[in-house]
Amino acid sequence: MGPNLPTFYEEPVHVVKGDGVWLWDAEGRKYLDCYNNVPHVGHCNPRVVEAIQRQAATLNTHTRYLHDGILDYIEALTATMDASLNTAILTCTGSEANDIALRMAEAVTGKRGIIATDATYHGNTALVSQLGTSNAPGVGFGLGQYFRFVEAPDSYRAPDPDGTIFAARVAAQIAALKADGTGFAALLICPYFLNEGFPDHPDGWLGPVARVVRDAGGLLICDEVQSGFGRTGTHMWAHQKMGVVPDIMTLGKPMANGHPVGGVVADRDLVSAFRDGYRYFNTFGGNPVSCAAAMAVLQEIADRDLVAHAKRVGDHARARLNALAARHEVIGDVRGSGLIFGAEMVLDRDSKAPATGFTDRVINAMRHRGIIHSKLGRYMNTLKIRPPMPFSVENADLLFDTLDQVLTETPVAP
Ligand code: PMP
């Protein structure tokens, strides 16, 4: 393997087995997985495993034949969404889904200007890799000229309670794109701003920016690769929580519990406009085995009431984190919803100076105590806790009992 692939931790974990919220390494050591959203309904979920085995033993092929699996899945998926989100293209990755979404926006608006936040990640194709400012590729066919960035929302350091400041920032970039002749095609955001550090926003917060985008003739693209499938505990989709219906929505990661499935969902007219004069074919996207895995995930979410479960456990987790914040000055802010939660670490609560190095040491110490989680945000000082959805109250207690010990033992320093 080449040197481009980053691994987690000073001593990366060599995992060999998973079950539910647990992972085992090659030495037989057990870890509580508080990080992985891909095994959404639990590592090696029996229903998903059985669905994959059954379909693999029956038929697997690409999508140029008729097959019920893909239609049944898209019907079940879109039934959880607003009526206008009724047509889908299945892919293998979130990157491909975002790539298609941007090309759809160009096809529909006739423009190429794309706006995103300055602290995000949306994938790795030549087009969407332009959106990751912290890891901008040195190469990329000059596509960077079409992208503009707005400061990511930050509820802790620069509150914007009703979303109007963010909307004004986007409006300014739209005006700049129009003025320089590029034109405005779309705003692409994660509706819960997960990679940006999941700022605390009231429900409906995206309303003002959605109006700005539509008034300017652009499309709103919501990347629900991380925020979807009930993770926030209040809604199946984070855009519903934030009070908007996107023109295009993209999906990935948790969609099939680790089987590579992604997707783009939009209104039929919009998808048709993209298809005009152009065929989109993805050899593996939406194959029968992938669709069987994805269907099993949807069934598990419904049958086990995992959205409500995420809320219950998430509320408990944030209460525990707030209790820790009362004793550990280094915790500057506690945030999250459902099973995406965490805390921002600061050297000093008045200056809010990010404790980036400290956060790194905490994460490595937790790993040595058998707890897997990570960090994110503009300053990489926010604990990122995003476990498989079956994560329980007892699991959360183990996580925070261990975190309490690690915070007590780790000297607070930059
Ligand atoms: N969008 C978001 C919000 C992501 O976090 C990621 C992956 N981390 C992607 C898209 C890209 O997905 P993939 O790796 O499946 O291409």
Residues whose N, C-alpha, C, O or C-beta is under 5 A from the ligand:
A	BS01	PMP	T93 G94 S95 E96 Y121 H122 G123 C190 D223 V225 Q226 G252
